[in-house]
């Protein structure tokens, strides 16, 4: 699992909300587990 920068986290949230990308796509794109993507989204909301 790679460490995400603040900029990466912001991009993930923007892609999730504005572009309707989902956890599986984002996890493959950023090299992290889907659960971590969901965790980040829940933290930001």
N, CA, C and O atoms as CSV, one atom per row, in Angstrom:
chain,resi,resn,atom,element,x,y,z
A,1,UNK,N,N,0.851,-1.167,0.000
A,1,UNK,CA,C,0.000,0.000,0.000
A,1,UNK,C,C,0.898,1.231,0.000
A,1,UNK,O,O,1.856,1.304,0.769
A,2,UNK,N,N,0.594,2.182,-0.848
A,2,UNK,CA,C,1.419,3.372,-0.948
A,2,UNK,C,C,0.861,4.489,-0.075
A,2,UNK,O,O,-0.321,4.511,0.268
A,3,UNK,N,N,1.742,5.406,0.268
A,3,UNK,CA,C,1.329,6.551,1.065
A,3,UNK,C,C,0.776,7.621,0.123
A,3,UNK,O,O,1.383,7.938,-0.900
A,4,UNK,N,N,-0.359,8.158,0.476
A,4,UNK,CA,C,-0.998,9.171,-0.357
A,4,UNK,C,C,-0.632,10.565,0.132
A,4,UNK,O,O,-0.556,10.812,1.336
A,5,UNK,N,N,-0.407,11.467,-0.806
A,5,UNK,CA,C,-0.169,12.856,-0.449
A,5,UNK,C,C,-1.519,13.546,-0.252
A,5,UNK,O,O,-2.569,13.001,-0.590
A,6,UNK,N,N,-1.464,14.739,0.295
A,6,UNK,CA,C,-2.697,15.504,0.488
A,6,UNK,C,C,-3.369,15.770,-0.859
A,6,UNK,O,O,-4.594,15.723,-0.977
A,7,UNK,N,N,-2.549,16.049,-1.868
A,7,UNK,CA,C,-3.073,16.310,-3.208
A,7,UNK,C,C,-3.782,15.071,-3.766
A,7,UNK,O,O,-4.832,15.188,-4.398
A,8,UNK,N,N,-3.206,13.880,-3.530
A,8,UNK,CA,C,-3.844,12.635,-3.969
A,8,UNK,C,C,-5.204,12.460,-3.308
A,8,UNK,O,O,-6.175,12.078,-3.961
A,9,UNK,N,N,-5.269,12.740,-2.018
A,9,UNK,CA,C,-6.523,12.583,-1.284
A,9,UNK,C,C,-7.596,13.521,-1.822
A,9,UNK,O,O,-8.762,13.144,-1.934
A,10,UNK,N,N,-7.197,14.737,-2.153
A,10,UNK,CA,C,-8.139,15.704,-2.717
A,10,UNK,C,C,-8.628,15.234,-4.084
A,10,UNK,O,O,-9.816,15.333,-4.389
A,11,UNK,N,N,-7.710,14.720,-4.908
A,11,UNK,CA,C,-8.093,14.209,-6.228
A,11,UNK,C,C,-9.054,13.031,-6.107
A,11,UNK,O,O,-10.018,12.928,-6.866
A,12,UNK,N,N,-8.791,12.147,-5.154
A,12,UNK,CA,C,-9.685,11.004,-4.949
A,12,UNK,C,C,-11.078,11.488,-4.593
A,12,UNK,O,O,-12.065,11.003,-5.146
A,13,UNK,N,N,-11.168,12.443,-3.671
A,13,UNK,CA,C,-12.483,12.953,-3.270
A,13,UNK,C,C,-13.192,13.641,-4.432
A,13,UNK,O,O,-14.395,13.458,-4.622
A,14,UNK,N,N,-12.451,14.434,-5.212
A,14,UNK,CA,C,-13.058,15.118,-6.354
A,14,UNK,C,C,-13.549,14.123,-7.401
A,14,UNK,O,O,-14.643,14.272,-7.944
A,15,UNK,N,N,-12.735,13.110,-7.679
A,15,UNK,CA,C,-13.161,12.106,-8.655
A,15,UNK,C,C,-14.375,11.340,-8.149
A,15,UNK,O,O,-15.265,11.006,-8.931
A,16,UNK,N,N,-14.421,11.063,-6.870
A,16,UNK,CA,C,-15.543,10.325,-6.278
A,16,UNK,C,C,-16.829,11.138,-6.392
A,16,UNK,O,O,-17.868,10.610,-6.791
A,17,UNK,N,N,-16.759,12.435,-6.037
A,17,UNK,CA,C,-17.973,13.244,-5.979
A,17,UNK,C,C,-18.349,13.868,-7.318
A,17,UNK,O,O,-19.514,13.816,-7.713
A,18,UNK,N,N,-17.393,14.453,-8.020
A,18,UNK,CA,C,-17.715,15.195,-9.233
A,18,UNK,C,C,-17.797,14.312,-10.473
A,18,UNK,O,O,-18.637,14.538,-11.343
A,19,UNK,N,N,-16.934,13.314,-10.555
A,19,UNK,CA,C,-16.882,12.480,-11.755
A,19,UNK,C,C,-17.527,11.113,-11.553
A,19,UNK,O,O,-17.529,10.282,-12.461
A,20,UNK,N,N,-18.073,10.884,-10.361
A,20,UNK,CA,C,-18.758,9.627,-10.027
A,20,UNK,C,C,-17.905,8.379,-10.248
A,20,UNK,O,O,-18.414,7.330,-10.642
A,21,UNK,N,N,-16.597,8.504,-9.990
A,21,UNK,CA,C,-15.724,7.330,-10.043
A,21,UNK,C,C,-15.915,6.567,-8.743
A,21,UNK,O,O,-16.182,7.172,-7.705
A,22,UNK,N,N,-15.784,5.264,-8.787
A,22,UNK,CA,C,-16.024,4.451,-7.595
A,22,UNK,C,C,-14.746,3.828,-7.072
A,22,UNK,O,O,-13.684,3.922,-7.688
A,23,UNK,N,N,-14.875,3.195,-5.927
A,23,UNK,CA,C,-13.740,2.679,-5.177
A,23,UNK,C,C,-12.828,1.746,-5.931
A,23,UNK,O,O,-11.608,1.833,-5.792
A,24,UNK,N,N,-13.384,0.853,-6.729
A,24,UNK,CA,C,-12.555,-0.112,-7.455
A,24,UNK,C,C,-11.657,0.598,-8.461
A,24,UNK,O,O,-10.465,0.304,-8.551
A,25,UNK,N,N,-12.224,1.524,-9.211
A,25,UNK,CA,C,-11.446,2.282,-10.192
A,25,UNK,C,C,-10.360,3.103,-9.504
A,25,UNK,O,O,-9.202,3.086,-9.922
A,26,UNK,N,N,-10.737,3.818,-8.449
A,26,UNK,CA,C,-9.781,4.678,-7.756
A,26,UNK,C,C,-8.693,3.870,-7.062
A,26,UNK,O,O,-7.540,4.299,-7.017
A,27,UNK,N,N,-9.040,2.716,-6.527
A,27,UNK,CA,C,-8.033,1.899,-5.854
A,27,UNK,C,C,-6.987,1.401,-6.846
A,27,UNK,O,O,-5.801,1.351,-6.523
A,28,UNK,N,N,-7.416,1.037,-8.040
A,28,UNK,CA,C,-6.456,0.609,-9.061
A,28,UNK,C,C,-5.612,1.783,-9.541
A,28,UNK,O,O,-4.410,1.634,-9.759
A,29,UNK,N,N,-6.227,2.936,-9.704
A,29,UNK,CA,C,-5.513,4.111,-10.200
A,29,UNK,C,C,-4.435,4.571,-9.224
A,29,UNK,O,O,-3.331,4.919,-9.644
A,30,UNK,N,N,-4.740,4.576,-7.934
A,30,UNK,CA,C,-3.806,5.091,-6.934
A,30,UNK,C,C,-3.024,3.995,-6.216
A,30,UNK,O,O,-2.186,4.301,-5.367
A,31,UNK,N,N,-3.273,2.745,-6.533
A,31,UNK,CA,C,-2.515,1.645,-5.955
A,31,UNK,C,C,-2.790,1.407,-4.482
A,31,UNK,O,O,-1.884,1.066,-3.721
A,32,UNK,N,N,-4.044,1.589,-4.080
A,32,UNK,CA,C,-4.433,1.365,-2.684
A,32,UNK,C,C,-5.631,0.426,-2.647
A,32,UNK,O,O,-6.228,0.127,-3.682
A,33,UNK,N,N,-5.974,-0.034,-1.460
A,33,UNK,CA,C,-7.129,-0.931,-1.325
A,33,UNK,C,C,-8.428,-0.135,-1.376
A,33,UNK,O,O,-8.479,1.032,-0.988
A,34,UNK,N,N,-9.466,-0.789,-1.858
A,34,UNK,CA,C,-10.778,-0.138,-1.980
A,34,UNK,C,C,-11.285,0.345,-0.629
A,34,UNK,O,O,-11.923,1.395,-0.545
A,35,UNK,N,N,-11.010,-0.406,0.421
A,35,UNK,CA,C,-11.456,-0.027,1.762
A,35,UNK,C,C,-10.841,1.302,2.193
A,35,UNK,O,O,-11.484,2.095,2.882
A,36,UNK,N,N,-9.592,1.542,1.784
A,36,UNK,CA,C,-8.946,2.809,2.133
A,36,UNK,C,C,-9.610,3.976,1.406
A,36,UNK,O,O,-9.760,5.059,1.971
A,37,UNK,N,N,-10.003,3.754,0.158
A,37,UNK,CA,C,-10.717,4.795,-0.591
A,37,UNK,C,C,-12.019,5.133,0.128
A,37,UNK,O,O,-12.326,6.305,0.343
A,38,UNK,N,N,-12.779,4.112,0.497
A,38,UNK,CA,C,-14.043,4.339,1.201
A,38,UNK,C,C,-13.812,5.036,2.533
A,38,UNK,O,O,-14.591,5.907,2.920
A,39,UNK,N,N,-12.747,4.661,3.239
A,39,UNK,CA,C,-12.409,5.288,4.518
A,39,UNK,C,C,-12.118,6.779,4.327
A,39,UNK,O,O,-12.598,7.608,5.100
A,40,UNK,N,N,-11.339,7.120,3.306
A,40,UNK,CA,C,-11.013,8.526,3.045
A,40,UNK,C,C,-12.261,9.337,2.721
A,40,UNK,O,O,-12.420,10.459,3.202
A,41,UNK,N,N,-13.140,8.771,1.911
A,41,UNK,CA,C,-14.371,9.473,1.543
A,41,UNK,C,C,-15.224,9.725,2.780
A,41,UNK,O,O,-15.763,10.818,2.954
A,42,UNK,N,N,-15.347,8.719,3.636
A,42,UNK,CA,C,-16.144,8.877,4.853
A,42,UNK,C,C,-15.528,9.892,5.801
A,42,UNK,O,O,-16.258,10.602,6.493
A,43,UNK,N,N,-14.215,9.980,5.851
A,43,UNK,CA,C,-13.562,10.976,6.700
A,43,UNK,C,C,-13.850,12.391,6.218
A,43,UNK,O,O,-14.102,13.291,7.020
A,44,UNK,N,N,-13.810,12.579,4.915
A,44,UNK,CA,C,-13.982,13.917,4.350
A,44,UNK,C,C,-15.433,14.371,4.422
A,44,UNK,O,O,-15.700,15.547,4.669
A,45,UNK,N,N,-16.377,13.451,4.208
A,45,UNK,CA,C,-17.802,13.809,4.249
A,45,UNK,C,C,-18.145,14.261,5.594
A,45,UNK,O,O,-19.296,14.612,5.852
